[in-house]
Amino acid sequence: MGWIEENMKSTHIRQILSQAISLGMVISSALIIWEGLICIIGSESPVVVVLSGSMKPGFKRKGSHNVHLCLPESM
């Protein structure tokens, strides 16, 4: 029975490592996307969420998303 317990223990460790690597991949992907948006848009906060009801009139006019790009001025 000793080798069965060791097998189960190593399988448990592999599952934990696999989940940790998956979590790390998700977090790093989100950071890469965020940094990419910062570079493309040229803003420190590329995504802004409005929590107040100030955007409700815009939704009633069938405008669901507003996109604002801060492009650098040409010399």
MODELLER restraints for C-alpha pairs under 7 A, 6 or more apart:
rsr = mdl.restraints
at = mdl.atoms
rsr.add(forms.Gaussian(group=physical.xy_distance, feature=features.Distance(at['CA:37:A'], at['CA:46:A']), mean=6.07, stdev=0.5))
rsr.add(forms.Gaussian(group=physical.xy_distance, feature=features.Distance(at['CA:38:A'], at['CA:44:A']), mean=6.01, stdev=0.5))
rsr.add(forms.Gaussian(group=physical.xy_distance, feature=features.Distance(at['CA:38:A'], at['CA:45:A']), mean=6.90, stdev=0.5))
rsr.add(forms.Gaussian(group=physical.xy_distance, feature=features.Distance(at['CA:38:A'], at['CA:46:A']), mean=5.74, stdev=0.5))
rsr.add(forms.Gaussian(group=physical.xy_distance, feature=features.Distance(at['CA:41:A'], at['CA:69:A']), mean=5.84, stdev=0.5))
rsr.add(forms.Gaussian(group=physical.xy_distance, feature=features.Distance(at['CA:41:A'], at['CA:70:A']), mean=6.09, stdev=0.5))
rsr.add(forms.Gaussian(group=physical.xy_distance, feature=features.Distance(at['CA:41:A'], at['CA:71:A']), mean=6.81, stdev=0.5))
rsr.add(forms.Gaussian(group=physical.xy_distance, feature=features.Distance(at['CA:42:A'], at['CA:70:A']), mean=6.09, stdev=0.5))
rsr.add(forms.Gaussian(group=physical.xy_distance, feature=features.Distance(at['CA:42:A'], at['CA:71:A']), mean=6.59, stdev=0.5))
rsr.add(forms.Gaussian(group=physical.xy_distance, feature=features.Distance(at['CA:43:A'], at['CA:70:A']), mean=6.62, stdev=0.5))
